[in-house]
Amino acid sequence: MTSLYGNVPYTKAMVKATRSERLELRVTPRQKADIERAAAIGGRSVTDFSVSALVREAEEVIRVERELHMSEESWSAFNAILDAPPRSVSGLADLLRRPSIFVD
């Protein structure tokens, strides 16, 4: 089930989630007025508008943190290793033939 609240789609899982934590913020009068105006334009409450904006920004910061960054030279070297033909690793075939110690 997906419904629309203001301009934000809500799924069943989101509706079931309870908001039990508080987050207090101090903003300037101008910031508060801008936030209230933007929320009103979108037909949303200040809380709904603010939470969705904060969560979206938090998810972006986390996504960028998890990305792998490297120089062009390092990227080329990495790809060269991936593209190289496989090589034999001494004892690996024997190891893979043994029974696993992780079997229940």
C-alpha positions, -999 to 999 in steps of 0.1 A, spaced: 0 0 0 13 34 -9 -5 66 -2 4 102 -5 7 126 24 14 161 11 40 153 -16 56 124 2 47 88 -6 42 67 25 43 29 26 27 7 51 60 2 69 64 40 73 29 44 87 35 17 113 67 33 125 62 53 157 80 85 163 93 83 198 125 103 198 127 141 199 152 163 182 155 199 193 170 225 170 177 262 174 172 283 142 171 319 134 138 336 130 145 338 92 153 301 90 121 292 109 100 314 86 116 298 55 110 263 68 74 271 77 68 287 43 83 257 24 63 233 44 31 252 37 39 253 0 42 216 0 11 211 21 30 194 49 36 200 86 68 216 97 78 184 114 71 162 83 90 187 61 119 190 84 123 153 92 122 143 55 148 170 46 171 159 75 168 122 67 174 128 30 206 149 38 217 122 64 213 94 38 234 114 13 262 121 38 262 83 47 262 73 10 291 96 1 311 83 32 306 47 19 318 54 -16 352 43 -27 374 72 -39 407 68 -56 429 85 -81 428 78 -118 461 60 -115 449 38 -86 417 30 -105 437 19 -136 459 -3 -114 429 -18 -97 413 -26 -130 445 -41 -144 446 -65 -114 409 -74 -120 416 -80 -157 447 -100 -152 444 -138 -159 438 -159 -128 469 -175 -112 472 -206 -93 475 -202 -55 495 -230 -39 473 -252 -17 440 -235 -25 425 -264 -45 434 -288 -16 418 -264 10 386 -262 -11 384 -300 -12 384 -304 26 351 -306 46 340 -273 60 345 -266 97 314 -244 95 289 -272 89 263 -275 116 
